[in-house]
Amino acid sequence: MVLALPALLISLKANMRILFLFLDGVGLGADDVEINPFAAAQMPALTSLLGGGRLLASGAPFLGPKADLLRLDAGLGVPGLPQSATGQAVLLTGENVPAHLGYHYGPKPNPEVARFLEDGGLFGRVSRAGKRAALLNAYPPAYFAGISSGKRLYSAIPLAVARASLPFFTQEDLLAGRAISADFTAAGWRERLRLPGTPLLTPSQAGQRLADLARSFDFSFFEYWMSDYAGHQQDMPAALALLEQFDSVLAGLLEAWDMDNDLFLLTSDHGNLEDLSTRRHTPNPVPLLLVGPPAARRAFAGVSSLAGVAGKISQLLEVN
């Protein structure tokens, strides 16, 4: 018997796990290889998900057998270019933070933005419901030292984790295989952080580890900020290399993902990387890529802005 969509959703909810893959500064841009690395990069895993398409404005919406691609408004009716702190706060809470404040703000939360994250956003909702939530990123010793000294401020995502009273993953967790480095492979831990004993992963292995770790949690989150950094640098060769590495991560994730039962979604806070003609953020919509059971993906039908994402995740996980 074929279940109707609402009934199938109910059957999925009890055991569904959700992985939120956050790529900072990724919008849906023009099909222009001169300025948009998404139009030029070789990304076979992503292209296969999108039925031969690319992560472009012209490619959304797309409803496919394995994945759906929607476009989300990141401007939220507020003048000015979208920014990281407010955009991430919207994704984590479902509140139109820029509309409440009357402005976009970033990169780090100011006190007004931070107030929206006092309950931990999605991390807090999941935890209060008695379910398991985690930020899968590992943080090096210098990060915690900076936070403790006051020389470093939390960005919106780790601030929400802290407000939800969830633990952060550390160097020890990375060494034990319980977390992922921000660059996926941990090359940066060796080269920039000068921690030579850190084991390296191939991009495919990093994707498989993401899938493996996500199985331990009802809701897991991974933050990738290098995409925003690459957009600000306006370096096309570096951007192409970054996207092609990410596609290998995605291939590993797909290989290990439970496509019949679990959902992972990819989205962003604002545009940037898709238009290297400017160092600034863009007003472009951002992608919402959904991979997993059709009923779970179609639950996001009608979501048209950043403000709609958290509510749908909460519904699927049955948390308030």
C-alpha positions as CSV (number, residue, x, y, z in Angstrom):
1,M,0.0,0.0,0.0
2,V,1.3,3.5,-0.9
3,L,1.0,5.9,2.0
4,A,-0.3,9.4,1.5
5,L,2.2,12.2,2.1
6,P,1.0,13.1,5.7
7,A,0.8,9.5,6.7
8,L,4.3,8.8,5.4
9,L,5.6,11.8,7.3
10,I,4.2,10.4,10.5
11,S,5.8,7.1,9.8
12,L,9.2,8.8,9.4
13,K,9.1,11.1,12.4
14,A,9.8,8.6,15.1
15,N,13.3,7.6,13.9
16,M,14.3,10.4,11.6
17,R,17.7,12.0,12.0
18,I,18.5,15.4,10.4
19,L,21.9,16.7,9.4
20,F,22.1,20.5,8.8
21,L,25.0,21.2,6.5
22,F,25.6,25.0,6.6
23,L,27.8,26.6,3.9
24,D,28.5,30.2,4.8
25,G,28.1,32.8,2.0
26,V,26.6,30.7,-0.8
27,G,23.9,32.1,-3.1
28,L,22.2,31.1,-6.3
29,G,23.9,33.1,-9.0
30,A,24.0,33.5,-12.8
31,D,25.1,30.8,-15.2
32,D,28.3,32.8,-15.9
33,V,31.7,31.0,-15.8
34,E,33.5,34.3,-15.6
35,I,32.2,35.2,-12.1
36,N,30.4,32.2,-10.7
37,P,32.5,29.2,-9.7
38,F,29.3,27.1,-9.4
39,A,28.9,27.5,-13.1
40,A,32.4,26.3,-13.9
41,A,33.4,23.8,-11.2
42,Q,33.4,20.0,-11.8
43,M,30.9,18.8,-9.2
44,P,29.7,15.4,-10.4
45,A,28.1,14.3,-7.1
46,L,26.0,17.5,-6.9
47,T,25.2,17.5,-10.6
48,S,23.9,13.9,-10.3
49,L,21.6,14.9,-7.4
50,L,20.2,17.7,-9.5
51,G,19.5,15.6,-12.6
52,G,22.4,17.1,-14.5
53,G,21.9,20.6,-13.2
54,R,24.0,22.9,-11.2
55,L,23.6,25.1,-8.1
56,L,22.4,28.1,-10.0
57,A,19.5,30.5,-9.9
58,S,18.2,28.9,-13.1
59,G,18.2,25.5,-11.5
60,A,15.8,26.1,-8.7
61,P,13.2,25.0,-7.9
62,F,14.0,21.4,-8.7
63,L,12.2,18.3,-7.4
64,G,14.0,15.1,-8.2
65,P,14.1,11.4,-7.2
66,K,16.8,11.9,-4.6
67,A,17.0,15.6,-3.9
68,D,15.0,18.8,-4.1
69,L,16.5,22.3,-4.6
70,L,14.6,25.4,-3.4
71,R,15.5,29.0,-3.4
72,L,15.3,31.0,-0.2
73,D,15.1,34.8,0.2
74,A,17.9,35.9,2.5
75,G,16.9,39.6,2.5
76,L,13.7,39.0,4.4
77,G,12.2,42.3,3.4
78,V,14.9,44.4,5.1
79,P,17.0,46.9,3.1
80,G,20.7,46.3,2.7
81,L,22.8,43.2,2.1
82,P,22.2,40.1,4.3
83,Q,24.8,39.5,6.9
84,S,26.1,36.4,8.8
85,A,24.9,37.0,12.4
86,T,21.3,37.9,11.6
87,G,21.1,35.3,8.8
88,Q,22.4,32.5,11.0
89,A,20.1,33.5,13.8
90,V,17.1,33.3,11.5
91,L,18.1,29.8,10.4
92,L,18.5,28.6,14.0
93,T,15.3,30.2,15.4
94,G,12.8,30.7,12.5
95,E,12.4,34.3,13.7
96,N,12.8,37.1,11.1
97,V,15.6,38.7,13.1
98,P,16.5,41.5,10.6
99,A,12.8,42.5,10.4
100,H,12.6,42.7,14.2
101,L,15.7,44.8,14.5
102,G,15.3,46.8,11.3
103,Y,18.8,45.9,10.0
104,H,21.1,43.1,8.9
105,Y,24.2,42.6,11.1
106,G,27.4,40.6,11.1
107,P,29.7,38.9,11.2
108,K,29.4,38.2,15.0
109,P,26.2,38.7,17.0
110,N,25.7,42.0,18.8
111,P,23.7,42.0,22.0
112,E,20.4,42.6,20.1
113,V,21.0,39.5,17.8
114,A,22.3,37.4,20.7
115,R,19.0,37.8,22.6
116,F,17.3,35.8,19.9
117,L,19.7,32.9,20.6
118,E,19.3,32.8,24.4
119,D,17.3,29.6,24.3
120,G,19.8,27.9,22.0
121,G,17.6,27.9,18.9
122,L,17.3,24.5,17.2
123,F,20.0,23.1,19.5
124,G,17.9,24.1,22.6
125,R,14.6,22.8,21.2
126,V,16.0,19.4,20.4
127,S,17.7,19.1,23.7
128,R,14.7,20.2,25.8
129,A,12.6,17.5,24.0
130,G,15.0,14.9,25.3
131,K,16.7,14.3,22.0
132,R,20.3,14.5,21.0
133,A,21.8,17.5,19.2
134,A,25.4,18.3,18.3
135,L,27.6,20.7,16.4
136,L,30.0,18.3,14.7
137,N,32.8,20.8,14.2
138,A,36.0,20.3,16.3
139,Y,37.6,23.4,17.8
140,P,41.3,23.8,18.5
141,P,42.7,24.8,21.9
142,A,43.4,28.3,20.7
143,Y,39.7,28.8,20.0
144,F,38.7,28.1,23.6
145,A,41.6,30.2,24.9
146,G,40.3,33.1,22.9
147,I,36.8,32.7,24.1
148,S,37.9,32.4,27.7
149,S,40.1,35.5,27.5
150,G,37.4,37.6,25.8
151,K,39.6,38.2,22.8
152,R,37.3,36.1,20.6
153,L,33.6,36.3,20.4
154,Y,31.2,33.4,19.5
155,S,29.6,33.6,16.1
156,A,25.9,32.8,16.0
157,I,26.1,29.1,15.6
158,P,28.5,28.3,18.5
159,L,26.7,30.9,20.6
160,A,23.5,28.9,20.2
161,V,25.3,25.7,21.1
162,A,26.7,27.4,24.3
163,R,23.3,28.8,25.2
164,A,21.8,25.3,24.8
165,S,24.5,24.0,27.3
166,L,25.8,21.5,24.8
167,P,29.4,20.5,24.8
168,F,31.8,21.6,22.0
169,F,34.0,19.1,20.3
170,T,37.7,19.5,20.9
171,Q,41.1,18.4,19.6
172,E,40.7,15.2,21.6
173,D,37.4,14.5,19.8
174,L,39.0,15.1,16.4
175,L,41.9,12.8,17.1
176,A,39.4,10.1,18.3
177,G,37.2,10.5,15.2
178,R,34.3,12.0,17.1
179,A,34.3,15.3,15.2
180,I,35.2,17.0,11.9
181,S,37.6,19.9,11.3
182,A,36.2,23.0,9.7
183,D,38.1,22.3,6.5
184,F,36.9,18.7,6.4
185,T,40.3,17.1,5.9
186,A,42.2,18.7,9.0
187,A,45.0,19.9,6.7
188,G,44.5,23.4,8.3
189,W,45.1,21.9,11.7
190,R,48.5,20.7,10.6
191,E,49.5,23.6,8.4
192,R,48.0,26.7,10.0
193,L,47.5,25.6,13.6
194,R,50.8,23.7,13.6
195,L,49.3,20.6,15.1
196,P,51.3,18.0,13.1
197,G,49.9,14.9,14.8
198,T,46.4,15.6,13.5
199,P,45.3,12.7,11.3
200,L,44.3,13.7,7.8
201,L,41.1,12.6,6.0
202,T,40.5,12.5,2.3
203,P,37.4,14.6,1.3
204,S,35.5,11.4,0.7
205,Q,36.4,10.0,4.1
206,A,35.3,13.3,5.7
207,G,31.9,12.9,4.0
208,Q,31.6,9.4,5.3
209,R,32.5,10.5,8.8
210,L,29.8,13.2,8.7
211,A,27.3,10.5,7.9
212,D,28.6,8.2,10.6
213,L,28.6,10.9,13.2
214,A,25.1,12.1,12.3
215,R,23.7,8.6,13.1
216,S,24.4,9.3,16.8
217,F,22.2,12.4,17.0
218,D,18.6,13.3,16.2
219,F,19.9,16.7,15.0
220,S,23.4,17.4,14.0
221,F,24.9,20.5,12.4
222,F,28.2,21.2,10.5
223,E,29.4,24.7,9.8
224,Y,31.6,25.4,6.8
225,W,32.9,29.0,6.8
226,M,35.6,28.7,4.1
227,S,33.1,29.2,1.3
228,D,32.4,32.8,2.6
229,Y,36.1,33.4,3.0
230,A,36.8,32.3,-0.6
231,G,34.0,34.6,-1.9
232,H,35.6,37.6,-0.2
233,Q,39.0,36.7,-1.7
234,Q,37.6,36.8,-5.3
235,D,40.1,34.0,-6.3
236,M,38.5,31.9,-9.0
237,P,41.1,29.1,-9.1
238,A,40.9,28.8,-5.3
239,A,37.1,28.8,-5.3
240,L,37.0,26.1,-8.0
241,A,39.4,23.9,-5.9
242,L,37.2,24.5,-2.8
243,L,34.0,23.5,-4.6
244,E,35.5,20.4,-6.2
245,Q,36.8,19.3,-2.8
246,F,33.4,19.9,-1.3
247,D,31.8,17.8,-4.0
248,S,34.1,14.9,-3.0
249,V,32.9,15.4,0.6
250,L,29.4,15.3,-0.7
251,A,30.1,12.1,-2.6
252,G,31.4,10.4,0.5
253,L,28.4,11.6,2.5
254,L,25.9,10.3,-0.1
255,E,27.7,6.9,-0.2
256,A,27.1,6.4,3.5
257,W,23.8,8.2,3.9
258,D,20.5,6.4,4.8
259,M,18.5,7.8,1.9
260,D,15.3,6.0,3.0
261,N,15.1,7.3,6.5
262,D,17.3,10.3,7.2
263,L,17.4,13.8,5.8
264,F,20.3,16.2,5.3
265,L,19.8,19.7,4.1
266,L,22.3,22.3,2.8
267,T,21.7,26.0,3.0
268,S,23.4,29.3,3.7
269,D,22.9,32.7,5.3
270,H,23.6,35.0,2.4
271,G,25.1,35.1,-1.1
272,N,28.8,35.7,-1.8
273,L,30.8,32.9,-3.4
274,E,28.5,32.8,-6.4
275,D,29.6,36.2,-7.6
276,L,33.3,36.9,-7.6
277,S,32.9,40.2,-9.3
278,T,32.4,41.7,-5.9
279,R,34.0,41.2,-2.5
280,R,30.8,42.0,-0.8
281,H,27.8,39.9,0.1
282,T,25.1,39.7,-2.6
283,P,21.3,40.1,-2.5
284,N,20.9,36.7,-4.3
285,P,18.6,34.0,-2.9
286,V,20.4,31.1,-1.2
287,P,19.9,27.4,-2.0
288,L,18.0,24.9,0.1
289,L,19.2,21.5,-1.0
290,L,17.2,18.6,0.6
291,V,18.4,15.0,0.3
292,G,16.6,12.0,1.8
293,P,13.1,10.5,1.8
294,P,10.7,12.3,-0.6
295,A,8.0,12.9,2.1
296,A,10.6,14.7,4.3
297,R,11.8,16.8,1.5
298,R,8.3,17.7,0.4
299,A,7.6,18.9,3.9
300,F,9.6,22.0,3.0
301,A,7.2,22.8,0.1
302,G,6.3,26.5,0.3
303,V,9.3,27.5,2.3
304,S,10.6,30.6,0.5
305,S,12.9,32.4,3.0
306,L,15.5,31.6,5.7
307,A,12.7,32.1,8.3
308,G,10.9,28.9,7.2
309,V,13.7,26.4,7.8
310,A,13.8,26.0,11.5
311,G,10.0,25.5,11.8
312,K,10.1,22.6,9.3
313,I,13.0,20.9,11.1
314,S,11.1,21.3,14.4
315,Q,8.0,19.7,12.9
316,L,9.9,16.7,11.5
317,L,11.7,16.1,14.7
318,E,8.6,16.8,16.8
319,V,10.2,19.4,19.0
320,N,8.9,22.9,20.1
